[in-house]
Amino acid sequence: MKRAYTTPVSQLFTEDYYPLVKMAWEEDCPEEDITSVSLFPPDKKTSAYLNAREEGILCGSGVLEALRSLSQEDLDSKFFFRDGERFKTGDTIAELQGSLLVLLRIERILLNFLQYLSGIATETAKVVDRFGNRGLMILDTRKTLPGYRKLAKYAVYCGGGSNHRLNLSEMAMIKDNHLVLFEHASIPVKKIRDRFPGRLVELEIDSLDQLDDALKADPDVLLLDNFNLEDTKKAIEIARSEKPRIRIECSGRITPEKLEALSGFDGVGVSMGYLTHTTRFLDLGLDIRTDHSWDL
């Protein structure tokens, strides 16, 4: 099963992290870290260990390259896990070596990115492990923090989930606020295909009463929004009978019970905003090596 409607966010580059990391760098320390520069000389070097305080899926290791660029200091690092790999409580995820002042300065920024993105990847993996292997396509949404869209969707992908459209330009989605302005769904579907041939067109409906009109419009993806379980089953059966090649997606009111029931319909997509908009930070820590005999 393809893990994206369009192009999956299967990798990130330094330039994807850099604008957000630069903003975080300037926000966190506009002048100096007055605590650290008061306590330690600038020439001290040390090691630090990124340790897991709970199990999870790693995501966001590329943030370190952006931090290295901003600090303009030599900062060596070795990750023992790659993005998308599972670690256990107590595992050392990475070792960092370099200036003590730099390590102390980047600590919070590094953790913020890694904890947030690893939290998304870990929560996604829980859903995918339970339902993804039973035929459901677990999709993300555009419910992401401003500026973090690509990073958050990458985290979903690292957790084994699938990517919906990255932005409004990648594919069309005709929602209720569009549809209400047309007599029939076929009108906006045709308008979009005429102007942007080759782009996927998704059509959202929120009741069985709209199903017949929606199927006549022949969208690429039919979205059943906030359907109860009984109506969901009925809509899928009708749609697959009349349009065997149509993709079907469900969203809204997605409970574990509903996922359990939907897993009987192989290939159905389930978009879940909570994967990115309510994820808690995963508990990771950066611990400075303490076996030094410095004269401070």
KENUNU-633965 format. One record per residue (C-alpha): residue number from 1; y, z, x. Coordinates in Angstrom, 3 decimals, padded with zeros to 6 digits, m for minus. Each point is the difference from the previous one (the first is absolute). Example, Ala and Ser with C-alpha at 12.3 -4.5 7.8 and 13.67 -1.06 7.14 Angstrom:
<dobas>
1 / m004.500 / 007.800 / 012.300
2 / 003.440 / m000.660 / 001.370
</dobas>
This chain:
<dobas>
1 / 000.000 / 000.000 / 000.000
2 / 003.395 / m000.962 / 001.396
3 / 002.071 / 003.144 / 000.544
4 / 003.352 / m001.443 / m001.078
5 / 001.529 / m002.179 / m002.690
6 / 002.038 / m001.874 / 002.585
7 / 000.077 / 000.835 / 003.740
8 / m001.466 / 003.405 / 000.898
9 / 002.054 / 002.416 / 002.078
10 / m002.855 / 000.371 / 002.469
11 / 002.067 / 000.673 / 003.110
12 / 003.437 / 001.192 / 001.055
13 / 002.125 / m000.741 / 003.043
14 / 002.628 / 002.033 / 001.837
15 / 002.760 / m001.844 / m001.833
16 / m001.422 / 001.205 / m003.310
17 / 000.459 / 003.617 / 001.069
18 / 003.148 / m000.325 / 002.085
19 / 002.818 / 000.008 / m002.629
20 / m001.372 / 003.103 / m001.741
21 / m000.807 / 001.755 / 003.267
22 / 003.479 / m000.737 / 001.363
23 / 001.571 / 001.477 / m003.131
24 / m002.239 / 003.061 / 000.286
25 / 000.831 / 000.356 / 003.709
26 / 003.757 / m000.013 / m000.645
27 / m000.301 / 002.242 / m003.045
28 / m002.158 / 002.605 / 001.739
29 / 001.982 / 000.306 / 003.243
30 / 003.495 / m001.532 / m000.138
31 / 001.037 / 001.590 / 003.309
32 / m002.457 / 002.278 / 001.800
33 / m002.943 / 002.212 / m000.834
34 / 001.982 / 003.139 / 000.758
35 / m003.075 / 002.225 / m000.084
36 / m002.084 / m001.942 / 002.493
37 / 002.758 / m000.964 / 002.462
38 / 001.006 / 003.644 / 000.207
39 / m003.533 / 001.155 / 000.785
40 / m001.493 / m002.661 / 002.277
41 / 001.192 / m002.091 / 002.983
42 / 000.111 / m003.791 / m000.480
43 / m002.567 / m000.779 / 002.704
44 / m002.933 / 001.893 / m001.502
45 / m002.965 / m002.075 / m001.090
46 / m002.999 / 001.051 / m002.024
47 / m002.730 / m001.058 / m002.399
48 / m000.221 / 000.427 / m003.756
49 / m002.929 / m000.417 / m002.344
50 / 000.068 / m001.372 / m003.520
51 / m002.544 / 002.138 / m001.830
52 / m001.493 / m000.264 / m003.468
53 / 000.289 / 003.157 / m002.087
54 / m001.914 / m001.659 / m002.827
55 / m002.230 / m003.052 / m000.266
56 / 001.404 / m003.349 / m000.971
57 / 000.633 / m003.656 / 000.799
58 / 002.414 / m000.867 / 002.807
59 / 002.947 / m002.268 / m000.712
60 / 003.280 / m000.616 / 001.780
61 / m000.914 / 000.166 / 003.677
62 / 002.377 / m002.896 / 000.681
63 / 002.984 / 002.269 / m000.647
64 / m000.386 / 001.338 / 003.531
65 / 000.950 / m003.338 / 001.549
66 / 003.282 / 000.009 / m001.936
67 / 000.693 / 003.580 / 001.129
68 / m000.792 / m000.944 / 003.588
69 / 002.526 / m002.810 / m000.219
70 / 002.713 / 002.245 / m001.437
71 / m000.504 / 002.805 / 002.502
72 / 000.263 / m002.419 / 002.946
73 / m002.350 / 002.302 / 001.890
74 / m003.460 / m000.483 / 001.435
75 / m002.384 / 001.342 / m002.603
76 / m003.689 / m000.550 / 000.515
77 / m002.385 / 000.327 / m002.911
78 / m003.646 / m000.386 / m000.837
79 / m001.281 / m000.084 / m003.574
80 / m003.625 / 000.990 / m000.495
81 / m000.041 / m001.414 / m003.543
82 / 001.331 / m003.276 / m001.360
83 / 001.884 / m000.513 / m003.240
84 / m002.502 / 000.010 / m002.849
85 / m002.491 / 002.250 / 001.789
86 / m001.087 / 003.359 / m001.386
87 / 000.418 / 003.209 / 001.975
88 / m001.146 / 003.588 / m000.592
89 / 001.817 / 003.321 / 000.010
90 / 000.546 / 001.068 / 003.596
91 / m000.219 / m003.481 / 001.492
92 / 002.547 / m000.989 / 002.644
93 / 001.416 / m003.289 / m001.258
94 / 002.190 / m000.844 / 002.986
95 / 001.319 / 001.271 / 003.323
96 / 003.616 / m000.574 / 001.049
97 / 001.444 / 000.464 / 003.507
98 / 003.614 / m000.067 / 001.098
99 / 003.277 / 001.875 / 000.007
100 / m000.212 / 003.381 / m001.710
101 / 003.443 / m000.527 / m001.548
102 / m001.015 / m003.387 / m001.397
103 / m003.251 / 001.332 / m001.428
104 / 001.867 / 002.807 / m001.727
105 / 002.589 / m002.425 / m001.328
106 / m002.481 / m002.460 / m001.495
107 / m002.363 / 002.631 / m001.402
108 / 001.355 / 000.203 / m003.550
109 / 000.643 / m003.729 / m000.364
110 / m003.448 / m000.895 / 001.283
111 / m001.656 / 002.483 / m002.330
112 / 002.046 / m001.041 / m003.029
113 / m001.173 / m003.593 / 000.279
114 / m003.600 / 000.808 / 000.907
115 / m000.409 / 002.718 / m002.624
116 / 001.523 / m002.114 / m002.772
117 / m001.893 / m003.206 / 000.738
118 / m003.273 / 001.775 / 000.775
119 / 000.400 / 001.901 / m003.271
120 / 000.211 / m003.271 / m001.923
121 / m002.975 / m001.464 / 001.873
122 / m002.078 / 003.135 / m000.577
123 / 000.744 / 000.226 / m003.727
124 / m000.722 / m003.702 / m000.424
125 / m003.311 / 000.388 / 001.801
126 / m001.066 / 002.726 / m002.427
127 / 000.451 / m002.359 / m002.960
128 / m001.501 / m003.006 / 001.776
129 / m003.018 / 001.964 / 001.223
130 / m000.769 / 001.012 / m003.557
131 / 000.872 / m003.131 / m001.962
132 / 000.793 / m002.895 / 002.342
133 / m003.604 / m000.522 / 000.979
134 / m000.895 / m000.300 / m003.678
135 / 001.988 / m003.170 / m000.555
136 / 003.540 / 001.220 / m000.681
137 / 002.949 / m001.344 / 002.000
138 / 002.215 / 003.050 / 000.677
139 / 003.562 / m001.336 / 000.219
140 / 003.309 / 001.479 / 001.062
141 / 003.362 / m000.621 / m001.705
142 / 003.674 / m000.365 / 000.936
143 / 000.530 / 003.717 / m000.702
144 / 000.865 / 000.806 / 003.599
145 / 002.845 / 001.729 / 001.814
146 / 002.823 / m002.478 / 000.722
147 / m000.539 / m001.576 / 003.399
148 / m003.593 / 001.223 / 000.292
149 / m001.578 / m002.721 / m002.156
150 / m001.871 / m001.860 / 002.716
151 / m001.064 / 003.178 / 001.791
152 / m001.284 / 001.608 / m003.199
153 / m001.968 / m003.088 / m000.979
154 / m001.473 / m000.151 / 003.491
155 / m001.121 / 003.610 / m000.487
156 / m001.711 / m000.953 / m003.266
157 / m001.764 / m002.816 / 001.820
158 / m001.077 / 002.377 / 002.798
159 / m001.525 / 002.220 / m002.672
160 / m002.096 / m002.878 / m001.287
161 / 002.268 / m000.851 / m002.930
162 / 001.415 / m003.377 / m001.005
163 / 003.582 / m001.225 / 000.031
164 / 001.867 / m001.217 / m003.057
165 / 003.075 / m002.157 / 000.622
166 / 002.180 / 001.241 / 002.853
167 / 003.228 / m000.985 / m001.713
168 / 001.529 / m001.929 / m002.897
169 / m000.090 / m003.244 / 001.981
170 / m003.735 / m000.120 / 000.751
171 / m001.297 / m000.417 / m003.531
172 / 001.351 / 000.081 / m003.551
173 / m000.663 / 002.779 / m002.481
174 / 001.189 / m000.459 / m003.570
175 / 000.547 / 003.514 / m001.332
176 / 001.007 / 001.280 / m003.430
177 / 003.730 / m000.321 / 000.722
178 / m000.543 / m003.689 / 000.775
179 / m002.445 / m000.741 / m002.786
180 / 002.100 / 001.478 / m002.789
181 / 002.571 / m002.771 / 000.502
182 / m002.451 / m002.836 / m000.735
183 / m001.817 / m001.034 / m003.165
184 / m003.258 / m000.725 / 001.823
185 / m001.361 / 001.061 / 003.381
186 / m000.732 / m003.605 / 000.926
187 / 003.727 / m000.706 / 000.318
188 / 000.785 / 002.320 / 002.947
189 / m003.345 / m000.820 / 001.637
190 / 000.845 / m003.726 / m000.042
191 / 003.569 / 000.579 / 001.192
192 / m001.208 / 001.915 / 003.038
193 / m002.697 / m002.523 / 000.876
194 / 002.458 / m002.869 / m000.322
195 / 002.451 / 001.656 / 002.390
196 / m002.484 / 001.619 / 002.396
197 / m003.207 / m002.051 / m000.060
198 / m002.907 / 001.623 / 001.758
199 / 001.234 / 003.577 / m000.431
200 / m002.219 / 002.434 / m001.886
201 / 001.240 / 000.941 / m003.460
202 / m000.944 / 003.346 / m001.509
203 / 000.627 / 000.814 / m003.664
204 / 000.224 / 003.558 / m001.292
205 / m000.920 / 000.990 / m003.546
206 / m000.147 / 003.457 / m001.544
207 / m002.035 / m000.566 / m003.168
208 / m002.912 / m002.022 / m001.344
209 / 002.424 / m001.715 / m002.365
210 / 001.438 / m001.872 / 002.995
211 / m003.344 / m001.066 / 001.434
212 / m000.470 / m003.301 / m001.832
213 / 003.490 / m001.212 / 000.892
214 / m000.470 / 001.131 / 003.605
215 / m003.284 / m001.876 / 000.425
216 / 001.537 / m003.177 / m001.407
217 / 002.683 / 000.279 / 002.705
218 / m002.821 / m000.099 / 002.601
219 / 001.494 / 002.242 / 002.729
220 / m001.798 / 000.509 / 003.297
221 / m000.146 / 003.764 / m000.558
222 / m000.024 / 001.874 / m003.299
223 / 001.313 / 003.568 / 000.227
224 / m001.115 / 002.474 / m002.643
225 / 002.641 / 002.703 / 000.130
226 / m000.586 / 003.431 / m001.543
227 / m002.988 / m001.156 / m002.047
228 / m002.366 / 002.670 / m001.228
229 / m003.594 / m000.303 / 001.159
230 / m001.348 / m001.545 / m003.213
231 / 002.689 / m002.698 / m000.077
232 / m000.405 / m000.616 / 003.723
233 / m003.686 / m000.765 / m000.392
234 / 000.669 / m002.270 / m002.969
235 / 002.784 / m001.888 / 001.806
236 / m002.129 / m000.565 / 003.107
237 / m002.917 / m001.316 / m002.050
238 / 002.214 / m002.403 / m001.962
239 / 001.928 / m001.183 / 003.056
240 / m003.121 / m000.678 / 002.050
241 / m001.601 / m001.804 / m002.904
242 / 002.985 / m002.317 / m000.531
243 / 001.292 / m000.242 / 003.589
244 / m002.900 / 000.693 / 002.399
245 / 002.137 / m000.562 / 003.118
246 / 002.929 / 002.212 / m000.962
247 / 000.655 / 003.084 / 002.106
248 / 000.377 / 003.230 / m001.938
249 / 001.985 / 003.021 / 001.084
250 / 000.426 / 003.411 / m001.647
251 / 002.849 / 002.447 / 000.520
252 / 001.411 / 003.156 / m001.568
253 / m001.901 / 003.054 / m001.202
254 / m002.639 / m000.556 / 002.679
255 / m002.199 / 003.124 / m000.019
256 / m003.264 / 000.600 / 001.876
257 / m001.794 / m000.413 / m003.331
258 / 001.634 / m003.376 / m000.551
259 / m000.823 / m001.092 / 003.543
260 / m003.595 / 000.993 / m000.619
261 / m000.117 / m002.165 / m003.118
262 / 001.831 / m002.927 / 001.608
263 / m002.417 / m000.045 / 002.926
264 / m002.423 / m001.691 / m002.370
265 / 002.241 / m003.092 / 000.021
266 / m000.491 / m001.572 / 003.414
267 / 003.143 / m001.424 / 001.596
268 / 002.597 / 001.696 / m002.209
269 / 003.148 / 001.069 / 001.853
270 / 001.469 / 003.462 / m000.537
271 / 003.589 / 000.554 / 001.154
272 / 000.774 / 003.628 / 000.787
273 / 003.574 / 000.967 / 000.809
274 / m000.960 / 003.543 / 000.899
275 / m001.664 / m001.214 / 003.203
276 / 003.479 / m000.362 / 001.509
277 / 002.455 / 001.937 / m002.171
278 / m001.621 / 003.435 / m000.149
279 / m001.941 / 000.178 / 003.245
280 / 000.256 / 003.242 / 001.987
281 / 000.304 / 000.069 / 003.774
282 / m003.284 / 000.368 / 001.838
283 / m000.089 / 003.093 / 002.210
284 / 000.329 / m001.154 / 003.613
285 / 001.558 / 001.858 / 002.933
286 / 001.431 / m000.867 / 003.402
287 / m000.924 / 002.735 / 002.483
288 / 001.637 / 000.246 / 003.427
289 / m002.339 / 000.723 / 002.890
290 / 000.443 / 003.664 / 000.933
291 / m001.878 / 000.427 / 003.288
292 / 003.090 / m000.522 / 002.179
293 / 001.414 / 002.502 / 002.470
294 / 003.619 / m001.097 / m000.221
295 / 002.845 / 002.092 / 001.310
296 / 002.309 / m000.140 / m003.024
</dobas>
